[in-house]
C-alpha cells in the first residue's frame, strides 16, 4: 500500500516540479509540507479512489499523510 501511495503522491509532485518523496513520513502535511493546492488535492483524491476504492475526503478534510493511510487501511 505504501509504495502505491508514494507513487501517486510523487506523480503529482513531479508534475508540479517539486521534490519527490522517498518514503512516507506520516506527519507530513499535504498543504504545508508538500505544497498541494486544491487541484492537487482533487487529483490525489481521484487517484487514491481509483487505486484503493476509498474517498479520502468523504467524511471530512484530511491534511496529514497519516490520515490518508488510516482511511486506506480502514477500507482494506
PDB file of N, H, CA, C and O in Angstrom:
ATOM      1  N   UNK A   1       0.823  -1.193   0.000  1.00  0.00           N
ATOM      2  CA  UNK A   1       0.000   0.000   0.000  1.00  0.00           C
ATOM      3  C   UNK A   1       0.868   1.259   0.000  1.00  0.00           C
ATOM      4  O   UNK A   1       0.579   2.215  -0.720  1.00  0.00           O
ATOM      5  N   UNK A   2       1.928   1.258   0.805  1.00  0.00           N
ATOM      6  H   UNK A   2       2.162   0.481   1.390  1.00  0.00           H
ATOM      7  CA  UNK A   2       2.748   2.462   0.906  1.00  0.00           C
ATOM      8  C   UNK A   2       3.423   2.799  -0.415  1.00  0.00           C
ATOM      9  O   UNK A   2       3.491   3.967  -0.799  1.00  0.00           O
ATOM     10  N   UNK A   3       3.926   1.777  -1.117  1.00  0.00           N
ATOM     11  H   UNK A   3       3.872   0.829  -0.805  1.00  0.00           H
ATOM     12  CA  UNK A   3       4.582   2.018  -2.410  1.00  0.00           C
ATOM     13  C   UNK A   3       3.612   2.651  -3.406  1.00  0.00           C
ATOM     14  O   UNK A   3       3.979   3.570  -4.139  1.00  0.00           O
ATOM     15  N   UNK A   4       2.379   2.157  -3.428  1.00  0.00           N
ATOM     16  H   UNK A   4       2.081   1.411  -2.833  1.00  0.00           H
ATOM     17  CA  UNK A   4       1.372   2.704  -4.347  1.00  0.00           C
ATOM     18  C   UNK A   4       1.046   4.148  -3.991  1.00  0.00           C
ATOM     19  O   UNK A   4       0.897   4.996  -4.871  1.00  0.00           O
ATOM     20  N   UNK A   5       0.935   4.421  -2.692  1.00  0.00           N
ATOM     21  H   UNK A   5       1.055   3.732  -1.977  1.00  0.00           H
ATOM     22  CA  UNK A   5       0.615   5.777  -2.244  1.00  0.00           C
ATOM     23  C   UNK A   5       1.760   6.740  -2.565  1.00  0.00           C
ATOM     24  O   UNK A   5       1.519   7.861  -3.013  1.00  0.00           O
ATOM     25  N   UNK A   6       2.994   6.313  -2.339  1.00  0.00           N
ATOM     26  H   UNK A   6       3.189   5.403  -1.975  1.00  0.00           H
ATOM     27  CA  UNK A   6       4.148   7.154  -2.685  1.00  0.00           C
ATOM     28  C   UNK A   6       4.148   7.441  -4.180  1.00  0.00           C
ATOM     29  O   UNK A   6       4.406   8.570  -4.597  1.00  0.00           O
ATOM     30  N   UNK A   7       3.863   6.429  -4.984  1.00  0.00           N
ATOM     31  H   UNK A   7       3.654   5.512  -4.646  1.00  0.00           H
ATOM     32  CA  UNK A   7       3.845   6.610  -6.438  1.00  0.00           C
ATOM     33  C   UNK A   7       2.796   7.642  -6.849  1.00  0.00           C
ATOM     34  O   UNK A   7       3.062   8.487  -7.703  1.00  0.00           O
ATOM     35  N   UNK A   8       1.609   7.580  -6.250  1.00  0.00           N
ATOM     36  H   UNK A   8       1.393   6.893  -5.556  1.00  0.00           H
ATOM     37  CA  UNK A   8       0.535   8.536  -6.548  1.00  0.00           C
ATOM     38  C   UNK A   8       0.970   9.955  -6.169  1.00  0.00           C
ATOM     39  O   UNK A   8       0.828  10.886  -6.961  1.00  0.00           O
ATOM     40  N   UNK A   9       1.497  10.108  -4.961  1.00  0.00           N
ATOM     41  H   UNK A   9       1.612   9.351  -4.318  1.00  0.00           H
ATOM     42  CA  UNK A   9       1.925  11.432  -4.491  1.00  0.00           C
ATOM     43  C   UNK A   9       3.057  11.966  -5.361  1.00  0.00           C
ATOM     44  O   UNK A   9       3.062  13.140  -5.731  1.00  0.00           O
ATOM     45  N   UNK A  10       4.019  11.100  -5.687  1.00  0.00           N
ATOM     46  H   UNK A  10       4.015  10.146  -5.387  1.00  0.00           H
ATOM     47  CA  UNK A  10       5.152  11.532  -6.495  1.00  0.00           C
ATOM     48  C   UNK A  10       4.748  11.907  -7.914  1.00  0.00           C
ATOM     49  O   UNK A  10       5.372  12.781  -8.516  1.00  0.00           O
ATOM     50  N   UNK A  11       3.730  11.274  -8.456  1.00  0.00           N
ATOM     51  H   UNK A  11       3.223  10.564  -7.967  1.00  0.00           H
ATOM     52  CA  UNK A  11       3.226  11.644  -9.780  1.00  0.00           C
ATOM     53  C   UNK A  11       2.776  13.101  -9.777  1.00  0.00           C
ATOM     54  O   UNK A  11       3.070  13.855 -10.705  1.00  0.00           O
ATOM     55  N   UNK A  12       2.061  13.485  -8.724  1.00  0.00           N
ATOM     56  H   UNK A  12       1.822  12.872  -7.971  1.00  0.00           H
ATOM     57  CA  UNK A  12       1.574  14.865  -8.603  1.00  0.00           C
ATOM     58  C   UNK A  12       2.728  15.820  -8.346  1.00  0.00           C
ATOM     59  O   UNK A  12       2.806  16.882  -8.963  1.00  0.00           O
ATOM     60  N   UNK A  13       3.627  15.448  -7.436  1.00  0.00           N
ATOM     61  H   UNK A  13       3.564  14.585  -6.935  1.00  0.00           H
ATOM     62  CA  UNK A  13       4.770  16.308  -7.125  1.00  0.00           C
ATOM     63  C   UNK A  13       5.644  16.530  -8.357  1.00  0.00           C
ATOM     64  O   UNK A  13       6.098  17.647  -8.606  1.00  0.00           O
ATOM     65  N   UNK A  14       5.875  15.482  -9.118  1.00  0.00           N
ATOM     66  H   UNK A  14       5.506  14.574  -8.916  1.00  0.00           H
ATOM     67  CA  UNK A  14       6.723  15.574 -10.312  1.00  0.00           C
ATOM     68  C   UNK A  14       6.114  16.528 -11.341  1.00  0.00           C
ATOM     69  O   UNK A  14       6.825  17.335 -11.940  1.00  0.00           O
ATOM     70  N   UNK A  15       4.794  16.434 -11.544  1.00  0.00           N
ATOM     71  H   UNK A  15       4.216  15.779 -11.057  1.00  0.00           H
ATOM     72  CA  UNK A  15       4.117  17.333 -12.486  1.00  0.00           C
ATOM     73  C   UNK A  15       4.269  18.791 -12.085  1.00  0.00           C
ATOM     74  O   UNK A  15       4.314  19.681 -12.935  1.00  0.00           O
ATOM     75  N   UNK A  16       4.348  19.026 -10.781  1.00  0.00           N
ATOM     76  H   UNK A  16       4.312  18.304 -10.090  1.00  0.00           H
ATOM     77  CA  UNK A  16       4.465  20.392 -10.266  1.00  0.00           C
ATOM     78  C   UNK A  16       5.925  20.849 -10.152  1.00  0.00           C
ATOM     79  O   UNK A  16       6.196  21.977  -9.740  1.00  0.00           O
ATOM     80  N   UNK A  17       6.858  19.966 -10.518  1.00  0.00           N
ATOM     81  H   UNK A  17       6.637  19.049 -10.852  1.00  0.00           H
ATOM     82  CA  UNK A  17       8.278  20.311 -10.434  1.00  0.00           C
ATOM     83  C   UNK A  17       8.821  20.326  -9.023  1.00  0.00           C
ATOM     84  O   UNK A  17       9.808  21.006  -8.741  1.00  0.00           O
ATOM     85  N   UNK A  18       8.184  19.582  -8.133  1.00  0.00           N
ATOM     86  H   UNK A  18       7.382  19.030  -8.362  1.00  0.00           H
ATOM     87  CA  UNK A  18       8.607  19.544  -6.736  1.00  0.00           C
ATOM     88  C   UNK A  18       9.412  18.281  -6.455  1.00  0.00           C
ATOM     89  O   UNK A  18       9.379  17.323  -7.227  1.00  0.00           O
ATOM     90  N   UNK A  19      10.124  18.295  -5.355  1.00  0.00           N
ATOM     91  H   UNK A  19      10.152  19.073  -4.728  1.00  0.00           H
ATOM     92  CA  UNK A  19      10.924  17.149  -4.932  1.00  0.00           C
ATOM     93  C   UNK A  19      10.021  15.980  -4.562  1.00  0.00           C
ATOM     94  O   UNK A  19       9.047  16.130  -3.824  1.00  0.00           O
ATOM     95  N   UNK A  20      10.372  14.809  -5.096  1.00  0.00           N
ATOM     96  H   UNK A  20      11.163  14.687  -5.696  1.00  0.00           H
ATOM     97  CA  UNK A  20       9.571  13.615  -4.828  1.00  0.00           C
ATOM     98  C   UNK A  20       9.941  13.008  -3.474  1.00  0.00           C
ATOM     99  O   UNK A  20      11.028  13.243  -2.947  1.00  0.00           O
ATOM    100  N   UNK A  21       9.014  12.224  -2.925  1.00  0.00           N
ATOM    101  H   UNK A  21       8.130  12.033  -3.352  1.00  0.00           H
ATOM    102  CA  UNK A  21       9.224  11.549  -1.641  1.00  0.00           C
ATOM    103  C   UNK A  21       9.964  10.239  -1.847  1.00  0.00           C
ATOM    104  O   UNK A  21       9.756   9.549  -2.845  1.00  0.00           O
ATOM    105  N   UNK A  22      10.830   9.898  -0.897  1.00  0.00           N
ATOM    106  H   UNK A  22      10.999  10.458  -0.087  1.00  0.00           H
ATOM    107  CA  UNK A  22      11.478   8.592  -0.904  1.00  0.00           C
ATOM    108  C   UNK A  22      10.739   7.611  -0.011  1.00  0.00           C
ATOM    109  O   UNK A  22      10.750   6.403  -0.252  1.00  0.00           O
ATOM    110  N   UNK A  23      10.100   8.140   1.019  1.00  0.00           N
ATOM    111  H   UNK A  23      10.091   9.120   1.215  1.00  0.00           H
ATOM    112  CA  UNK A  23       9.319   7.306   1.929  1.00  0.00           C
ATOM    113  C   UNK A  23       8.178   8.143   2.505  1.00  0.00           C
ATOM    114  O   UNK A  23       8.164   9.369   2.402  1.00  0.00           O
ATOM    115  N   UNK A  24       7.232   7.447   3.109  1.00  0.00           N
ATOM    116  H   UNK A  24       7.243   6.450   3.193  1.00  0.00           H
ATOM    117  CA  UNK A  24       6.080   8.126   3.693  1.00  0.00           C
ATOM    118  C   UNK A  24       6.405   8.587   5.111  1.00  0.00           C
ATOM    119  O   UNK A  24       6.652   7.767   5.996  1.00  0.00           O
ATOM    120  N   UNK A  25       6.404   9.864   5.315  1.00  0.00           N
ATOM    121  H   UNK A  25       6.204  10.530   4.596  1.00  0.00           H
ATOM    122  CA  UNK A  25       6.529  10.423   6.654  1.00  0.00           C
ATOM    123  C   UNK A  25       5.128  10.828   7.061  1.00  0.00           C
ATOM    124  O   UNK A  25       4.571  11.800   6.550  1.00  0.00           O
ATOM    125  N   UNK A  26       4.571  10.073   7.986  1.00  0.00           N
ATOM    126  H   UNK A  26       5.024   9.284   8.401  1.00  0.00           H
ATOM    127  CA  UNK A  26       3.152  10.207   8.308  1.00  0.00           C
ATOM    128  C   UNK A  26       2.752  11.579   8.827  1.00  0.00           C
ATOM    129  O   UNK A  26       1.579  11.943   8.746  1.00  0.00           O
ATOM    130  N   UNK A  27       3.692  12.347   9.357  1.00  0.00           N
ATOM    131  H   UNK A  27       4.645  12.051   9.424  1.00  0.00           H
ATOM    132  CA  UNK A  27       3.333  13.653   9.908  1.00  0.00           C
ATOM    133  C   UNK A  27       3.396  14.770   8.872  1.00  0.00           C
ATOM    134  O   UNK A  27       3.160  15.931   9.208  1.00  0.00           O
ATOM    135  N   UNK A  28       3.712  14.438   7.607  1.00  0.00           N
ATOM    136  H   UNK A  28       3.904  13.495   7.334  1.00  0.00           H
ATOM    137  CA  UNK A  28       3.747  15.459   6.558  1.00  0.00           C
ATOM    138  C   UNK A  28       2.348  15.984   6.256  1.00  0.00           C
ATOM    139  O   UNK A  28       1.381  15.226   6.179  1.00  0.00           O
ATOM    140  N   UNK A  29       2.269  17.287   6.088  1.00  0.00           N
ATOM    141  H   UNK A  29       3.055  17.903   6.150  1.00  0.00           H
ATOM    142  CA  UNK A  29       1.012  17.939   5.715  1.00  0.00           C
ATOM    143  C   UNK A  29       0.938  18.045   4.193  1.00  0.00           C
ATOM    144  O   UNK A  29       1.907  18.436   3.542  1.00  0.00           O
ATOM    145  N   UNK A  30      -0.210  17.696   3.639  1.00  0.00           N
ATOM    146  H   UNK A  30      -0.997  17.379   4.169  1.00  0.00           H
ATOM    147  CA  UNK A  30      -0.395  17.803   2.195  1.00  0.00           C
ATOM    148  C   UNK A  30      -0.230  19.247   1.738  1.00  0.00           C
ATOM    149  O   UNK A  30       0.398  19.513   0.713  1.00  0.00           O
ATOM    150  N   UNK A  31      -0.783  20.157   2.486  1.00  0.00           N
ATOM    151  H   UNK A  31      -1.292  19.941   3.319  1.00  0.00           H
ATOM    152  CA  UNK A  31      -0.749  21.568   2.102  1.00  0.00           C
ATOM    153  C   UNK A  31       0.556  22.250   2.502  1.00  0.00           C
ATOM    154  O   UNK A  31       1.232  22.854   1.669  1.00  0.00           O
ATOM    155  N   UNK A  32       0.905  22.150   3.785  1.00  0.00           N
ATOM    156  H   UNK A  32       0.356  21.659   4.462  1.00  0.00           H
ATOM    157  CA  UNK A  32       2.039  22.904   4.309  1.00  0.00           C
ATOM    158  C   UNK A  32       3.391  22.329   3.880  1.00  0.00           C
ATOM    159  O   UNK A  32       4.292  23.083   3.512  1.00  0.00           O
ATOM    160  N   UNK A  33       3.539  21.010   3.923  1.00  0.00           N
ATOM    161  H   UNK A  33       2.807  20.397   4.221  1.00  0.00           H
ATOM    162  CA  UNK A  33       4.833  20.392   3.628  1.00  0.00           C
ATOM    163  C   UNK A  33       5.003  20.029   2.156  1.00  0.00           C
ATOM    164  O   UNK A  33       6.088  20.189   1.597  1.00  0.00           O
ATOM    165  N   UNK A  34       3.943  19.546   1.533  1.00  0.00           N
ATOM    166  H   UNK A  34       3.061  19.417   1.987  1.00  0.00           H
ATOM    167  CA  UNK A  34       4.032  19.119   0.131  1.00  0.00           C
ATOM    168  C   UNK A  34       3.583  20.211  -0.836  1.00  0.00           C
ATOM    169  O   UNK A  34       3.830  20.110  -2.038  1.00  0.00           O
ATOM    170  N   UNK A  35       2.931  21.246  -0.327  1.00  0.00           N
ATOM    171  H   UNK A  35       2.730  21.328   0.649  1.00  0.00           H
ATOM    172  CA  UNK A  35       2.514  22.370  -1.160  1.00  0.00           C
ATOM    173  C   UNK A  35       1.340  22.073  -2.078  1.00  0.00           C
ATOM    174  O   UNK A  35       1.179  22.726  -3.109  1.00  0.00           O
ATOM    175  N   UNK A  36       0.515  21.093  -1.714  1.00  0.00           N
ATOM    176  H   UNK A  36       0.646  20.562  -0.876  1.00  0.00           H
ATOM    177  CA  UNK A  36      -0.644  20.757  -2.547  1.00  0.00           C
ATOM    178  C   UNK A  36      -1.685  21.871  -2.490  1.00  0.00           C
ATOM    179  O   UNK A  36      -2.012  22.381  -1.418  1.00  0.00           O
ATOM    180  N   UNK A  37      -2.196  22.235  -3.657  1.00  0.00           N
ATOM    181  H   UNK A  37      -1.930  21.821  -4.527  1.00  0.00           H
ATOM    182  CA  UNK A  37      -3.310  23.176  -3.724  1.00  0.00           C
ATOM    183  C   UNK A  37      -4.590  22.373  -3.978  1.00  0.00           C
ATOM    184  O   UNK A  37      -4.567  21.142  -3.978  1.00  0.00           O
ATOM    185  N   UNK A  38      -5.694  23.071  -4.191  1.00  0.00           N
ATOM    186  H   UNK A  38      -5.713  24.071  -4.190  1.00  0.00           H
ATOM    187  CA  UNK A  38      -6.980  22.378  -4.337  1.00  0.00           C
ATOM    188  C   UNK A  38      -7.008  21.453  -5.553  1.00  0.00           C
ATOM    189  O   UNK A  38      -7.627  20.390  -5.506  1.00  0.00           O
ATOM    190  N   UNK A  39      -6.350  21.846  -6.632  1.00  0.00           N
ATOM    191  H   UNK A  39      -5.848  22.710  -6.670  1.00  0.00           H
ATOM    192  CA  UNK A  39      -6.308  20.973  -7.809  1.00  0.00           C
ATOM    193  C   UNK A  39      -5.475  19.726  -7.544  1.00  0.00           C
ATOM    194  O   UNK A  39      -5.843  18.632  -7.971  1.00  0.00           O
ATOM    195  N   UNK A  40      -4.359  19.882  -6.844  1.00  0.00           N
ATOM    196  H   UNK A  40      -4.060  20.771  -6.497  1.00  0.00           H
ATOM    197  CA  UNK A  40      -3.541  18.725  -6.475  1.00  0.00           C
ATOM    198  C   UNK A  40      -4.320  17.779  -5.571  1.00  0.00           C
ATOM    199  O   UNK A  40      -4.242  16.560  -5.726  1.00  0.00           O
ATOM    200  N   UNK A  41      -5.064  18.336  -4.633  1.00  0.00           N
ATOM    201  H   UNK A  41      -5.127  19.326  -4.506  1.00  0.00           H
ATOM    202  CA  UNK A  41      -5.855  17.517  -3.714  1.00  0.00           C
ATOM    203  C   UNK A  41      -6.962  16.775  -4.453  1.00  0.00           C
ATOM    204  O   UNK A  41      -7.259  15.621  -4.143  1.00  0.00           O
ATOM    205  N   UNK A  42      -7.573  17.442  -5.432  1.00  0.00           N
ATOM    206  H   UNK A  42      -7.332  18.380  -5.683  1.00  0.00           H
ATOM    207  CA  UNK A  42      -8.607  16.780  -6.225  1.00  0.00           C
ATOM    208  C   UNK A  42      -8.007  15.616  -7.013  1.00  0.00           C
ATOM    209  O   UNK A  42      -8.592  14.534  -7.067  1.00  0.00           O
ATOM    210  N   UNK A  43      -6.847  15.838  -7.619  1.00  0.00           N
ATOM    211  H   UNK A  43      -6.373  16.717  -7.575  1.00  0.00           H
ATOM    212  CA  UNK A  43      -6.190  14.765  -8.364  1.00  0.00           C
ATOM    213  C   UNK A  43      -5.802  13.623  -7.429  1.00  0.00           C
ATOM    214  O   UNK A  43      -5.975  12.453  -7.770  1.00  0.00           O
ATOM    215  N   UNK A  44      -5.281  13.960  -6.254  1.00  0.00           N
ATOM    216  H   UNK A  44      -5.141  14.911  -5.977  1.00  0.00           H
ATOM    217  CA  UNK A  44      -4.920  12.952  -5.272  1.00  0.00           C
ATOM    218  C   UNK A  44      -6.132  12.110  -4.885  1.00  0.00           C
ATOM    219  O   UNK A  44      -6.046  10.884  -4.811  1.00  0.00           O
ATOM    220  N   UNK A  45      -7.254  12.769  -4.642  1.00  0.00           N
ATOM    221  H   UNK A  45      -7.323  13.765  -4.703  1.00  0.00           H
ATOM    222  CA  UNK A  45      -8.482  12.071  -4.260  1.00  0.00           C
ATOM    223  C   UNK A  45      -8.907  11.083  -5.337  1.00  0.00           C
ATOM    224  O   UNK A  45      -9.237   9.936  -5.034  1.00  0.00           O
ATOM    225  N   UNK A  46      -8.903  11.517  -6.581  1.00  0.00           N
ATOM    226  H   UNK A  46      -8.636  12.449  -6.827  1.00  0.00           H
ATOM    227  CA  UNK A  46      -9.319  10.649  -7.694  1.00  0.00           C
ATOM    228  C   UNK A  46      -8.367   9.474  -7.833  1.00  0.00           C
ATOM    229  O   UNK A  46      -8.809   8.336  -7.989  1.00  0.00           O
ATOM    230  N   UNK A  47      -7.071   9.733  -7.777  1.00  0.00           N
ATOM    231  H   UNK A  47      -6.712  10.657  -7.650  1.00  0.00           H
ATOM    232  CA  UNK A  47      -6.080   8.657  -7.939  1.00  0.00           C
ATOM    233  C   UNK A  47      -6.172   7.633  -6.810  1.00  0.00           C
ATOM    234  O   UNK A  47      -6.076   6.431  -7.054  1.00  0.00           O
ATOM    235  N   UNK A  48      -6.358   8.101  -5.579  1.00  0.00           N
ATOM    236  H   UNK A  48      -6.436   9.078  -5.380  1.00  0.00           H
ATOM    237  CA  UNK A  48      -6.481   7.182  -4.440  1.00  0.00           C
ATOM    238  C   UNK A  48      -7.775   6.384  -4.542  1.00  0.00           C
ATOM    239  O   UNK A  48      -7.792   5.187  -4.253  1.00  0.00           O
ATOM    240  N   UNK A  49      -8.848   7.035  -4.948  1.00  0.00           N
ATOM    241  H   UNK A  49      -8.834   8.007  -5.183  1.00  0.00           H
ATOM    242  CA  UNK A  49     -10.118   6.323  -5.087  1.00  0.00           C
ATOM    243  C   UNK A  49     -10.018   5.258  -6.183  1.00  0.00           C
ATOM    244  O   UNK A  49     -10.544   4.156  -6.024  1.00  0.00           O
ATOM    245  N   UNK A  50      -9.352   5.578  -7.283  1.00  0.00           N
ATOM    246  H   UNK A  50      -8.925   6.473  -7.412  1.00  0.00           H
ATOM    247  CA  UNK A  50      -9.165   4.594  -8.358  1.00  0.00           C
ATOM    248  C   UNK A  50      -8.319   3.413  -7.892  1.00  0.00           C
ATOM    249  O   UNK A  50      -8.621   2.263  -8.213  1.00  0.00           O
ATOM    250  N   UNK A  51      -7.275   3.694  -7.145  1.00  0.00           N
ATOM    251  H   UNK A  51      -7.030   4.628  -6.884  1.00  0.00           H
ATOM    252  CA  UNK A  51      -6.331   2.646  -6.733  1.00  0.00           C
ATOM    253  C   UNK A  51      -6.834   1.822  -5.557  1.00  0.00           C
ATOM    254  O   UNK A  51      -6.699   0.599  -5.549  1.00  0.00           O
ATOM    255  N   UNK A  52      -7.417   2.496  -4.558  1.00  0.00           N
ATOM    256  H   UNK A  52      -7.526   3.490  -4.564  1.00  0.00           H
ATOM    257  CA  UNK A  52      -7.764   1.833  -3.307  1.00  0.00           C
ATOM    258  C   UNK A  52      -9.271   1.729  -3.050  1.00  0.00           C
ATOM    259  O   UNK A  52      -9.691   1.031  -2.128  1.00  0.00           O
ATOM    260  N   UNK A  53     -10.085   2.414  -3.854  1.00  0.00           N
ATOM    261  H   UNK A  53      -9.743   2.981  -4.603  1.00  0.00           H
ATOM    262  CA  UNK A  53     -11.533   2.351  -3.680  1.00  0.00           C
ATOM    263  C   UNK A  53     -12.038   3.099  -2.463  1.00  0.00           C
ATOM    264  O   UNK A  53     -13.090   2.762  -1.919  1.00  0.00           O
ATOM    265  N   UNK A  54     -11.301   4.112  -2.031  1.00  0.00           N
ATOM    266  H   UNK A  54     -10.447   4.385  -2.473  1.00  0.00           H
ATOM    267  CA  UNK A  54     -11.732   4.882  -0.869  1.00  0.00           C
ATOM    268  C   UNK A  54     -11.647   6.374  -1.191  1.00  0.00           C
ATOM    269  O   UNK A  54     -10.680   6.843  -1.793  1.00  0.00           O
ATOM    270  N   UNK A  55     -12.690   7.113  -0.773  1.00  0.00           N
ATOM    271  H   UNK A  55     -13.475   6.732  -0.285  1.00  0.00           H
ATOM    272  CA  UNK A  55     -12.712   8.569  -0.931  1.00  0.00           C
ATOM    273  C   UNK A  55     -12.148   9.171   0.348  1.00  0.00           C
ATOM    274  O   UNK A  55     -12.807   9.156   1.388  1.00  0.00           O
ATOM    275  N   UNK A  56     -10.921   9.705   0.272  1.00  0.00           N
ATOM    276  H   UNK A  56     -10.387   9.717  -0.573  1.00  0.00           H
ATOM    277  CA  UNK A  56     -10.261  10.195   1.481  1.00  0.00           C
ATOM    278  C   UNK A  56     -10.929  11.419   2.086  1.00  0.00           C
ATOM    279  O   UNK A  56     -10.721  11.715   3.263  1.00  0.00           O
ATOM    280  N   UNK A  57     -11.727  12.133   1.305  1.00  0.00           N
ATOM    281  H   UNK A  57     -11.896  11.893   0.349  1.00  0.00           H
ATOM    282  CA  UNK A  57     -12.414  13.327   1.806  1.00  0.00           C
ATOM    283  C   UNK A  57     -13.907  13.089   2.045  1.00  0.00           C
ATOM    284  O   UNK A  57     -14.678  14.038   2.183  1.00  0.00           O
ATOM    285  N   UNK A  58     -14.306  11.827   2.093  1.00  0.00           N
ATOM    286  H   UNK A  58     -13.680  11.056   1.981  1.00  0.00           H
ATOM    287  CA  UNK A  58     -15.723  11.509   2.245  1.00  0.00           C
ATOM    288  C   UNK A  58     -16.308  12.039   3.556  1.00  0.00           C
ATOM    289  O   UNK A  58     -17.397  12.614   3.568  1.00  0.00           O
ATOM    290  N   UNK A  59     -15.587  11.843   4.645  1.00  0.00           N
ATOM    291  H   UNK A  59     -14.702  11.376   4.635  1.00  0.00           H
ATOM    292  CA  UNK A  59     -16.120  12.217   5.956  1.00  0.00           C
ATOM    293  C   UNK A  59     -15.726  13.619   6.395  1.00  0.00           C
ATOM    294  O   UNK A  59     -16.523  14.334   7.003  1.00  0.00           O
ATOM    295  N   UNK A  60     -14.506  14.005   6.090  1.00  0.00           N
ATOM    296  H   UNK A  60     -13.859  13.424   5.596  1.00  0.00           H
ATOM    297  CA  UNK A  60     -14.035  15.338   6.454  1.00  0.00           C
ATOM    298  C   UNK A  60     -12.749  15.628   5.706  1.00  0.00           C
ATOM    299  O   UNK A  60     -12.313  14.833   4.873  1.00  0.00           O
ATOM    300  N   UNK A  61     -12.150  16.755   5.999  1.00  0.00           N
ATOM    301  H   UNK A  61     -12.505  17.401   6.676  1.00  0.00           H
ATOM    302  CA  UNK A  61     -10.926  17.174   5.326  1.00  0.00           C
ATOM    303  C   UNK A  61      -9.734  16.462   5.967  1.00  0.00           C
ATOM    304  O   UNK A  61      -9.610  16.417   7.191  1.00  0.00           O
ATOM    305  N   UNK A  62      -8.867  15.912   5.132  1.00  0.00           N
ATOM    306  H   UNK A  62      -8.968  15.949   4.138  1.00  0.00           H
ATOM    307  CA  UNK A  62      -7.633  15.317   5.627  1.00  0.00           C
ATOM    308  C   UNK A  62      -6.476  16.232   5.237  1.00  0.00           C
ATOM    309  O   UNK A  62      -6.526  16.916   4.215  1.00  0.00           O
ATOM    310  N   UNK A  63      -5.438  16.232   6.063  1.00  0.00           N
ATOM    311  H   UNK A  63      -5.398  15.676   6.893  1.00  0.00           H
ATOM    312  CA  UNK A  63      -4.271  17.061   5.775  1.00  0.00           C
ATOM    313  C   UNK A  63      -2.973  16.283   5.928  1.00  0.00           C
ATOM    314  O   UNK A  63      -2.027  16.518   5.177  1.00  0.00           O
ATOM    315  N   UNK A  64      -2.906  15.376   6.868  1.00  0.00           N
ATOM    316  H   UNK A  64      -3.675  15.184   7.479  1.00  0.00           H
ATOM    317  CA  UNK A  64      -1.682  14.621   7.144  1.00  0.00           C
ATOM    318  C   UNK A  64      -1.687  13.297   6.374  1.00  0.00           C
ATOM    319  O   UNK A  64      -2.739  12.708   6.129  1.00  0.00           O
ATOM    320  N   UNK A  65      -0.492  12.848   6.002  1.00  0.00           N
ATOM    321  H   UNK A  65       0.363  13.327   6.201  1.00  0.00           H
ATOM    322  CA  UNK A  65      -0.388  11.557   5.329  1.00  0.00           C
ATOM    323  C   UNK A  65      -0.911  10.433   6.216  1.00  0.00           C
ATOM    324  O   UNK A  65      -1.459   9.451   5.714  1.00  0.00           O
ATOM    325  N   UNK A  66      -0.746  10.567   7.521  1.00  0.00           N
ATOM    326  H   UNK A  66      -0.301  11.364   7.929  1.00  0.00           H
ATOM    327  CA  UNK A  66      -1.243   9.538   8.445  1.00  0.00           C
ATOM    328  C   UNK A  66      -2.762   9.371   8.322  1.00  0.00           C
ATOM    329  O   UNK A  66      -3.273   8.257   8.442  1.00  0.00           O
ATOM    330  N   UNK A  67      -3.480  10.464   8.087  1.00  0.00           N
ATOM    331  H   UNK A  67      -3.065  11.369   7.990  1.00  0.00           H
ATOM    332  CA  UNK A  67      -4.938  10.391   7.937  1.00  0.00           C
ATOM    333  C   UNK A  67      -5.316   9.625   6.675  1.00  0.00           C
ATOM    334  O   UNK A  67      -6.281   8.862   6.673  1.00  0.00           O
ATOM    335  N   UNK A  68      -4.558   9.828   5.607  1.00  0.00           N
ATOM    336  H   UNK A  68      -3.774  10.448   5.608  1.00  0.00           H
ATOM    337  CA  UNK A  68      -4.817   9.099   4.361  1.00  0.00           C
ATOM    338  C   UNK A  68      -4.530   7.620   4.573  1.00  0.00           C
ATOM    339  O   UNK A  68      -5.320   6.768   4.166  1.00  0.00           O
ATOM    340  N   UNK A  69      -3.413   7.312   5.201  1.00  0.00           N
ATOM    341  H   UNK A  69      -2.771   8.004   5.531  1.00  0.00           H
ATOM    342  CA  UNK A  69      -3.048   5.912   5.455  1.00  0.00           C
ATOM    343  C   UNK A  69      -4.113   5.229   6.283  1.00  0.00           C
ATOM    344  O   UNK A  69      -4.496   4.097   5.986  1.00  0.00           O
ATOM    345  N   UNK A  70      -4.605   5.905   7.330  1.00  0.00           N
ATOM    346  H   UNK A  70      -4.294   6.824   7.570  1.00  0.00           H
ATOM    347  CA  UNK A  70      -5.651   5.334   8.176  1.00  0.00           C
ATOM    348  C   UNK A  70      -6.930   5.062   7.408  1.00  0.00           C
ATOM    349  O   UNK A  70      -7.578   4.037   7.619  1.00  0.00           O
ATOM    350  N   UNK A  71      -7.304   5.983   6.509  1.00  0.00           N
ATOM    351  H   UNK A  71      -6.778   6.816   6.338  1.00  0.00           H
ATOM    352  CA  UNK A  71      -8.517   5.783   5.706  1.00  0.00           C
ATOM    353  C   UNK A  71      -8.347   4.604   4.750  1.00  0.00           C
ATOM    354  O   UNK A  71      -9.264   3.801   4.581  1.00  0.00           O
ATOM    355  N   UNK A  72      -7.179   4.502   4.128  1.00  0.00           N
ATOM    356  H   UNK A  72      -6.434   5.154   4.265  1.00  0.00           H
ATOM    357  CA  UNK A  72      -6.932   3.386   3.215  1.00  0.00           C
ATOM    358  C   UNK A  72      -6.920   2.069   3.984  1.00  0.00           C
ATOM    359  O   UNK A  72      -7.542   1.098   3.554  1.00  0.00           O
ATOM    360  N   UNK A  73      -6.230   2.027   5.099  1.00  0.00           N
ATOM    361  H   UNK A  73      -5.724   2.816   5.448  1.00  0.00           H
ATOM    362  CA  UNK A  73      -6.154   0.808   5.907  1.00  0.00           C
ATOM    363  C   UNK A  73      -7.517   0.418   6.463  1.00  0.00           C
ATOM    364  O   UNK A  73      -7.813  -0.767   6.619  1.00  0.00           O
ATOM    365  N   UNK A  74      -8.344   1.413   6.761  1.00  0.00           N
ATOM    366  H   UNK A  74      -8.104   2.375   6.634  1.00  0.00           H
ATOM    367  CA  UNK A  74      -9.690   1.129   7.276  1.00  0.00           C
ATOM    368  C   UNK A  74     -10.603   0.527   6.234  1.00  0.00           C
ATOM    369  O   UNK A  74     -11.608  -0.097   6.576  1.00  0.00           O
ATOM    370  N   UNK A  75     -10.268   0.704   4.961  1.00  0.00           N
ATOM    371  H   UNK A  75      -9.452   1.211   4.684  1.00  0.00           H
ATOM    372  CA  UNK A  75     -11.109   0.181   3.882  1.00  0.00           C
ATOM    373  C   UNK A  75     -10.680  -1.208   3.439  1.00  0.00           C
ATOM    374  O   UNK A  75     -11.405  -1.885   2.711  1.00  0.00           O
ATOM    375  N   UNK A  76      -9.495  -1.632   3.882  1.00  0.00           N
ATOM    376  H   UNK A  76      -8.906  -1.082   4.474  1.00  0.00           H
ATOM    377  CA  UNK A  76      -8.983  -2.943   3.464  1.00  0.00           C
ATOM    378  C   UNK A  76      -9.435  -4.048   4.384  1.00  0.00           C
ATOM    379  O   UNK A  76      -9.089  -5.210   4.170  1.00  0.00           O
TER     380      UNK A  76
END
